[in-house]
């Protein structure tokens, strides 16, 4: 009779653990990084001693929850991490490419409108070259154009600083996640296989890997203890976390004078230059390079405008009868400005007519002129925005497909969990009924005496 009670007790304990596992699955069904658990049951057997002329026998003595298995597949997980890295890179690039387009500001107060205003006011002055107010308007138009170019250059510099700051935050998050992952690796070496605690540690490991993969592309291998070995980019890339080491390598950001970004991985006293191929860091590298190129173009635009306006003015004669001097100063966007406010110094005349030089101002509106250079720059940036958005949409779709594939295996199906819940509840109730029946039977026997 005591064997019957032991059988019932084993069932109650086993199915109680199974119900707790089902409860964990249901509670965490919508939590990112949680992989469902499955409980496997095993029979308990008691070995009977040998009798005369007979062999030893085994008898059924109950049931036990043998292992808690975390449903997970490394291939699907690696595919999801890679897709997440690609999507993060594309989304980062799309977001900041749009920000660069906004920074160029081609609106009513932008560079394009202000450059056109120079020629519009020049044409008006050509109709009455001695009018002081028109001369003043012409100089103001040049000043406004210089201001618009300077503001645009300054705006791009601020965007570049923001990109560097975001990249630095991402590097900090990667290093923090690697530190925590190193400690998780150590814990995984001591927690027994098939336990609920181990499954929780493996969930934490994968969440940390997801955090890292979102910021930089990684290749992951899992050793015999379940610890993660992490390389940057691919399986030939530098180690970020080596096998058997709790302390990770250190990733560092370096910002050049023009805002471009580079990275190193430091192991001990040795630093290795690395280039992220995916993840948000790769997106920041792309945008920083794009910003450096745009800033260089804006500086070139500023230098060209000053050179062309000054060369044009030098060809004419001002109201004082002298050859025209410089109307603009500066060699880049930051230093570009109006060189004089004296309206008499506008060289409107040439050798024959009082407006002859002004009539040649339109010759600056060529394919190599500042207006056309600006239009080309803005158009090119618009094309980059469209391309980046299309790539981001495609990458998001690929990420969703990879995550869905992983979720099909590791995700929690509430309908299936409900069915398992009913099955284990019935088994629990049956085990409890076995104990109750054994107790009642024993009581009936005692009552006989």
Residue pairs with C-beta under 8 A, 6 or more apart in sequence:
1 438
1 441
1 442
1 445
3 46
3 59
3 61
4 434
4 437
4 438
4 441
5 434
5 435
5 438
5 439
6 61
6 62
7 60
7 61
7 62
7 63
7 431
7 434
8 62
8 431
8 432
8 433
8 434
8 435
8 436
8 438
9 62
9 431
9 435
10 44
10 61
10 62
10 63
10 64
10 431
11 62
11 63
11 427
11 428
11 430
11 431
11 432
11 434
12 428
12 431
12 432
12 435
13 64
13 65
14 41
14 62
14 63
14 64
14 65
14 431
15 65
15 424
15 425
15 427
15 428
15 431
16 428
17 39
17 65
17 68
18 39
18 41
18 65
18 420
18 424
18 427
19 421
19 424
19 425
19 428
20 196
21 37
21 38
21 39
21 68
21 196
22 417
22 420
22 421
22 424
24 37
24 196
25 36
25 37
25 412
25 417
26 412
26 414
26 417
26 421
28 34
28 412
29 411
29 412
29 414
29 417
32 207
32 210
33 203
33 204
33 206
33 207
33 210
34 203
34 412
35 70
35 71
35 72
35 199
35 202
35 203
35 206
35 410
36 70
36 71
36 410
36 411
36 412
36 413
37 68
37 69
37 70
37 71
37 196
37 199
38 68
38 69
38 71
39 65
39 67
39 68
39 69
40 65
40 66
40 67
40 69
41 63
41 64
41 65
41 66
42 63
42 64
42 66
43 60
43 62
43 63
44 60
44 61
44 62
44 63
44 64
45 58
45 59
45 60
45 61
46 58
46 59
46 60
46 61
47 56
47 57
47 58
48 56
48 57
48 58
48 59
49 56
50 56
66 194
67 193
67 194
67 195
68 194
68 195
68 196
68 198
68 199
69 194
69 199
70 198
70 199
70 202
70 203
71 409
71 410
72 202
72 206
72 409
72 410
73 406
73 409
73 410
74 220
74 222
76 402
76 405
76 406
76 409
76 410
77 206
77 209
77 220
77 406
78 219
78 220
79 402
79 405
79 406
80 210
80 399
80 402
80 403
80 405
80 406
81 209
81 210
81 213
81 218
81 220
82 213
82 217
82 278
82 402
83 395
83 398
83 399
83 401
83 402
83 403
84 210
84 213
84 214
84 399
84 402
84 403
85 213
85 214
85 216
85 217
85 218
85 278
85 279
85 282
86 217
86 278
86 395
86 398
86 399
87 392
87 395
87 396
87 398
87 399
88 214
88 215
88 278
88 279
88 280
88 283
89 278
89 279
89 280
89 282
89 283
89 286
89 395
90 283
90 388
90 391
90 392
90 394
90 395
90 396
91 280
91 283
91 392
91 395
91 396
92 280
92 283
92 284
92 287
93 283
93 286
93 287
93 388
93 391
93 392
94 385
94 388
94 389
94 391
94 392
96 159
96 163
96 283
96 284
96 287
97 287
97 290
97 381
97 384
97 385
97 388
98 385
98 388
98 389
99 159
100 156
100 159
100 287
100 290
100 291
100 294
100 381
101 378
101 381
101 382
101 384
101 385
103 152
103 155
103 156
103 158
103 159
104 110
104 111
104 152
104 156
104 294
104 377
104 378
104 381
105 111
105 148
105 151
105 152
105 155
106 112
106 378
107 113
109 148
110 148
110 152
111 145
111 148
111 149
111 152
111 301
111 374
112 371
112 374
112 375
112 378
113 148
114 141
114 144
114 145
114 147
114 148
114 149
115 145
115 148
115 305
115 370
115 371
115 374
116 371
117 141
117 144
117 145
118 138
118 141
118 142
118 145
118 309
119 361
119 362
119 364
119 365
119 371
120 141
121 134
121 137
121 138
121 140
121 141
122 138
122 141
122 358
122 361
122 362
123 358
123 361
123 362
124 134
124 137
124 138
125 131
125 134
125 135
125 137
125 138
125 346
125 348
125 355
125 358
126 348
126 355
126 358
126 359
126 361
127 355
128 134
129 348
129 349
129 354
129 355
129 358
130 319
130 348
130 354
132 343
135 343
135 344
135 346
135 348
136 343
138 346
139 327
139 338
139 340
139 341
139 343
139 346
142 309
142 327
142 328
142 338
143 337
143 338
145 305
146 302
146 305
146 328
146 330
146 336
146 337
146 338
149 298
149 301
149 302
149 305
149 333
149 336
150 302
150 333
150 334
150 336
150 337
152 298
152 333
153 295
153 298
153 299
153 302
153 332
153 333
153 334
154 333
154 334
156 291
156 294
156 295
156 298
157 259
157 295
159 291
160 259
160 288
160 291
160 292
160 295
161 259
163 259
163 261
163 284
163 287
163 288
163 291
164 253
164 255
164 259
164 261
164 284
164 288
166 280
166 284
167 253
167 261
167 280
167 281
167 284
167 285
167 288
168 253
170 215
170 216
170 280
170 281
170 284
171 215
171 251
171 252
171 253
171 263
171 281
173 211
173 215
174 211
174 212
174 215
174 216
174 240
174 251
174 281
175 248
175 250
175 251
177 208
177 211
177 212
178 212
178 230
178 240
178 241
178 248
178 249
178 251
179 247
179 248
180 204
180 208
181 205
181 208
181 209
181 212
181 228
181 230
181 241
181 248
182 241
182 245
182 246
182 247
182 248
183 246
184 201
184 204
184 205
184 208
184 227
184 228
185 205
185 225
185 227
185 228
185 241
185 246
186 227
186 246
187 201
188 198
188 201
188 202
188 205
188 225
188 226
188 227
189 225
189 227
191 197
191 198
191 201
192 198
198 226
201 226
202 226
205 226
205 227
205 228
209 218
209 220
209 228
209 230
212 218
212 230
212 240
213 279
214 279
214 280
215 279
215 280
215 281
216 232
216 233
216 251
216 276
216 278
216 279
216 280
216 281
216 282
217 232
217 233
217 234
217 276
217 277
217 278
217 279
217 282
218 230
218 231
218 232
218 233
218 240
219 230
219 231
219 232
219 233
219 234
219 235
219 237
220 228
220 229
220 230
220 231
221 228
221 229
221 235
222 228
222 229
223 229
223 243
227 243
227 244
228 241
229 239
229 241
229 242
229 243
230 239
230 240
230 241
230 248
231 237
231 238
231 239
231 240
232 238
232 239
232 240
232 251
232 265
232 274
232 276
233 274
233 276
233 277
233 278
234 277
237 274
238 249
238 265
238 272
238 274
239 249
239 265
239 267
240 248
240 249
240 251
240 265
241 248
241 249
242 249
249 265
249 266
249 267
250 265
250 266
251 263
251 264
251 265
251 266
251 274
252 263
252 264
252 265
252 266
252 271
253 261
253 262
253 263
254 261
254 262
254 263
254 264
255 261
256 262
258 292
258 295
258 296
259 288
259 291
259 292
259 295
260 285
260 288
260 289
260 292
261 281
261 284
261 285
261 288
262 273
262 275
262 285
263 273
263 274
263 275
263 276
263 281
264 271
264 272
264 273
264 274
265 271
265 272
265 274
266 272
275 285
276 282
276 285
290 384
294 377
294 381
295 333
297 373
297 377
298 333
299 331
299 332
299 333
300 373
301 333
301 370
301 373
301 374
301 377
302 330
302 331
302 332
302 333
302 335
302 336
303 330
303 331
303 332
304 370
304 373
305 328
305 336
305 370
306 328
306 329
306 330
306 331
306 336
308 364
308 369
308 370
309 327
309 328
309 364
310 326
310 327
310 328
312 357
312 360
312 361
312 364
313 324
313 325
313 326
313 327
313 345
313 346
313 347
313 357
314 323
314 324
314 325
314 326
314 347
315 324
315 347
315 350
315 357
315 360
316 323
316 324
316 347
316 348
316 349
316 350
316 356
316 357
316 358
317 323
317 324
317 347
317 349
317 350
317 351
317 357
318 324
318 325
318 344
318 345
318 346
318 347
318 348
318 349
319 343
319 344
319 345
319 346
319 348
320 344
320 345
323 347
324 345
324 346
324 347
324 357
325 339
325 340
325 345
326 339
326 340
327 338
327 339
327 340
327 345
327 346
328 336
328 337
328 338
328 339
329 335
329 336
329 337
329 338
329 339
330 336
330 337
347 357
348 354
348 355
348 357
348 358
349 355
349 356
349 357
350 356
350 357
350 360
353 359
364 370
365 371
365 372
366 372
